[in-house]
């Protein structure tokens, strides 16, 4: 017998958080979440997004056993900014049975329609920096830290439930052992001749910390046209900074200033997948040491975020940053960079990746469905 259950207790939430570990037990490239982060995410006292998001969390049970989960989200801040009535689904996982997936999806659809929404998209979390999209190609690769990794059958289940494409995304792998294109070197040299432009070199997290807040303010400004992005307030930027700073290697963060104003930035981190797998997602008692070891031995660099202030675009700052990161990464022993998810239609950004020899090696899709 199939039953639906709302998550109301700590015990329910534990089952919700740990279901993927059970479903993906023998799934080769699946990477567990960092469970402390998961608990913090679902805690309204620690996740400020709950102040402007309506949410519902659901479990599906079959003969008493948990076989599926889903979270429904309405981001009122984003809807007001974009003048939309769009709901989101996230944390969707289930066994390969249409009856289970239909039950979960239809519950969230009815919940969203009951709140006046006319469309649902997903997977898409409460905020832009949460994992978005389901993988549709590249299953032989591991996901980056902030990306989903799903079974192929999830795509079929969504299609069966009437979901179509909202947006396709691609991920590039850039082999940084290759020579930087001459055109990039010329642009870099020209940019370096501008005495008002300066690229900062960070040697410690303490020196980096004072720049993180201005960088996130620039992200707020430069991401206004990014799909699904909604503005972060001051407290959210502080929370995000405190979350990521412990993961950052200062020399792998690039910030360019123009007359002391931050003009552009890029934040990258070493891939820590192997460490998370070894720690099974737990930081304590020794998991953080395994993650630290993986960070030091990583051969891949993962791009987290980057942006250029609108008035400084076209000055070669993007190339200056890219070449700086590549050169530092080479010296540190990295072999490749994961570009993170980019809209398939963002031809300008894709062209830059391809000039550097990048190849698409993973694809993702955000799904959508109209609601009655």
Residue pairs with C-beta under 8 A, 6 or more apart in sequence:
1 62
1 63
2 60
2 61
2 62
2 99
2 100
2 103
3 60
3 61
3 62
4 58
4 59
4 60
4 61
4 103
4 104
4 107
5 12
5 58
5 59
5 60
5 61
6 12
6 56
6 57
6 58
6 59
7 13
7 15
7 16
7 57
7 58
7 59
12 57
12 59
13 42
13 57
15 59
15 66
16 42
16 57
16 59
16 69
16 91
17 33
17 35
17 38
17 39
17 42
18 35
19 59
19 66
19 68
19 69
19 93
20 30
20 32
20 33
20 93
21 32
21 281
22 66
23 93
23 94
23 95
23 151
24 30
24 149
24 151
27 149
27 151
29 139
29 140
29 141
29 142
29 143
29 149
30 149
31 142
31 143
31 149
31 273
31 276
31 277
32 276
32 277
32 280
32 281
33 281
34 276
34 281
34 283
35 281
35 282
35 283
36 282
36 283
37 243
40 46
40 47
41 47
41 130
42 57
44 50
44 51
46 239
47 126
48 233
48 235
48 236
48 239
49 75
49 126
49 127
49 236
50 126
52 75
52 76
52 77
53 73
53 74
53 75
53 76
53 77
53 126
54 73
54 74
54 76
54 115
55 71
55 72
55 73
55 74
55 126
56 71
56 72
56 108
56 111
57 69
57 70
57 71
57 72
57 91
58 69
58 70
58 71
58 72
58 104
58 107
58 108
59 66
59 68
59 69
60 66
60 67
60 68
60 69
60 94
60 100
60 103
60 104
61 67
62 95
62 100
67 94
67 95
67 97
67 100
68 93
68 94
68 95
68 100
68 101
68 103
68 104
69 91
69 92
69 93
69 94
69 104
70 89
70 90
70 91
70 92
70 93
70 94
70 104
70 105
70 107
70 108
71 89
71 90
71 91
71 92
71 108
72 87
72 88
72 89
72 107
72 108
72 111
72 112
73 87
73 88
73 89
73 90
73 124
73 125
73 126
74 87
74 88
74 112
74 115
74 117
75 88
75 126
75 127
75 230
77 230
77 231
78 84
78 86
78 228
78 229
78 230
79 85
79 86
81 230
81 231
84 119
85 116
85 117
85 118
85 119
86 117
86 118
86 119
86 120
86 121
87 108
87 111
87 112
87 115
87 117
87 119
87 120
87 121
87 371
88 120
88 121
88 122
88 123
88 124
88 125
88 126
89 105
89 108
89 120
89 121
89 122
89 123
89 124
90 122
90 123
90 124
90 125
90 126
90 130
90 131
91 123
91 125
92 104
92 105
92 122
92 123
92 154
93 150
93 154
94 100
94 101
94 104
94 154
94 157
96 151
96 153
96 157
98 157
98 160
98 161
101 154
101 157
101 158
101 160
101 161
102 160
102 161
105 158
105 161
105 163
106 161
108 120
109 120
109 369
109 371
112 120
112 371
113 371
113 372
117 371
118 370
118 371
119 368
119 369
119 370
119 371
120 368
120 369
120 371
121 166
121 228
121 366
121 367
121 368
122 366
122 367
123 131
123 132
123 133
123 134
123 148
123 366
123 367
124 130
124 132
124 133
124 228
124 366
125 131
125 132
127 230
127 232
127 236
128 223
128 226
128 228
128 229
128 230
129 146
129 240
129 305
130 146
131 146
131 147
131 148
132 148
132 169
132 228
132 341
132 364
132 366
133 147
133 148
133 167
133 169
133 341
133 364
133 365
133 366
134 148
134 150
134 154
134 155
134 158
134 364
134 365
134 367
135 143
135 147
135 148
135 149
135 150
135 362
135 363
135 364
136 155
136 168
136 363
136 364
136 365
137 362
137 363
138 171
138 361
138 362
138 363
139 152
141 361
141 362
142 149
142 273
143 149
143 273
143 362
144 171
144 271
144 302
144 338
144 340
145 269
145 271
145 272
145 273
145 302
145 304
146 304
146 340
147 171
147 340
147 341
147 362
147 364
148 364
155 365
158 367
161 369
162 369
163 367
163 368
163 369
164 367
164 368
164 369
165 365
165 366
165 367
165 368
166 365
166 366
166 367
166 368
167 227
167 343
167 344
167 345
167 365
167 366
168 343
168 344
168 345
168 363
168 364
168 365
168 366
169 341
169 342
169 343
169 344
169 363
169 364
169 365
169 366
170 341
170 342
170 344
170 350
170 360
170 362
170 363
170 364
171 338
171 339
171 340
171 341
171 342
171 360
171 361
171 362
171 363
171 364
172 338
172 339
172 342
172 350
172 353
172 354
172 358
172 359
172 360
172 361
173 336
173 337
173 338
173 339
173 358
173 359
173 361
174 326
174 336
174 337
174 339
174 353
174 356
174 357
174 358
175 335
175 336
175 357
175 358
176 301
176 326
176 329
176 330
176 334
176 335
176 336
176 337
177 330
177 335
178 357
180 323
180 326
180 356
181 355
181 356
183 355
184 319
184 322
184 323
184 355
184 356
185 323
187 316
187 319
187 320
188 316
188 319
188 320
188 323
190 316
191 197
191 315
191 316
191 317
191 319
191 320
192 320
194 315
196 258
196 259
197 256
197 257
197 258
197 263
197 315
197 317
197 320
198 256
198 257
199 254
199 255
199 256
199 320
199 321
199 324
200 211
200 254
200 255
200 256
200 257
201 251
202 208
202 211
202 250
202 251
202 253
202 255
203 250
203 251
204 250
205 245
205 246
205 248
205 250
207 250
208 245
208 248
208 250
208 253
209 241
209 245
211 255
211 262
212 241
212 245
213 237
213 238
213 241
214 262
215 255
215 262
215 265
215 267
216 232
216 237
216 240
216 241
217 237
218 262
218 264
218 265
218 307
218 309
219 232
219 265
219 305
219 307
220 231
220 232
220 237
221 307
221 309
221 310
222 307
222 308
222 309
222 310
223 229
223 307
224 231
227 343
227 366
228 366
232 240
244 267
244 269
244 304
247 269
247 272
247 295
248 267
248 269
249 269
249 270
249 295
249 332
251 328
251 332
252 267
252 268
252 269
252 270
252 301
252 325
252 328
252 329
252 332
253 265
253 266
253 267
253 268
254 265
254 266
254 321
254 324
254 325
254 328
255 262
255 264
255 265
256 262
256 263
256 264
256 265
256 317
256 320
256 321
257 263
258 312
258 315
261 309
262 309
263 308
263 309
263 312
263 315
263 317
264 306
264 307
264 308
264 309
264 312
264 317
264 318
264 320
264 321
265 305
265 306
265 307
265 321
266 303
266 305
266 306
266 321
266 322
266 325
267 303
267 304
267 305
267 306
268 301
268 302
268 303
268 304
268 325
268 329
268 337
269 295
269 301
269 302
269 304
270 294
270 295
270 296
270 298
270 300
270 301
270 302
270 334
271 294
271 298
271 299
271 300
271 301
271 302
271 338
272 291
272 294
272 295
272 298
273 294
274 294
274 297
274 298
275 287
275 290
275 291
275 292
275 293
275 294
275 295
276 291
276 294
278 287
278 290
278 291
278 294
279 286
279 287
279 288
279 290
279 291
280 287
281 287
283 291
298 334
299 333
299 334
299 335
299 336
300 334
300 335
300 336
300 337
300 338
301 325
301 329
301 334
301 336
301 337
301 338
302 337
302 338
302 340
303 337
303 338
303 339
303 340
304 340
306 321
308 317
308 318
318 352
322 352
322 356
325 337
326 337
326 356
329 337
339 353
339 358
341 364
342 349
342 350
342 353
344 350
344 363
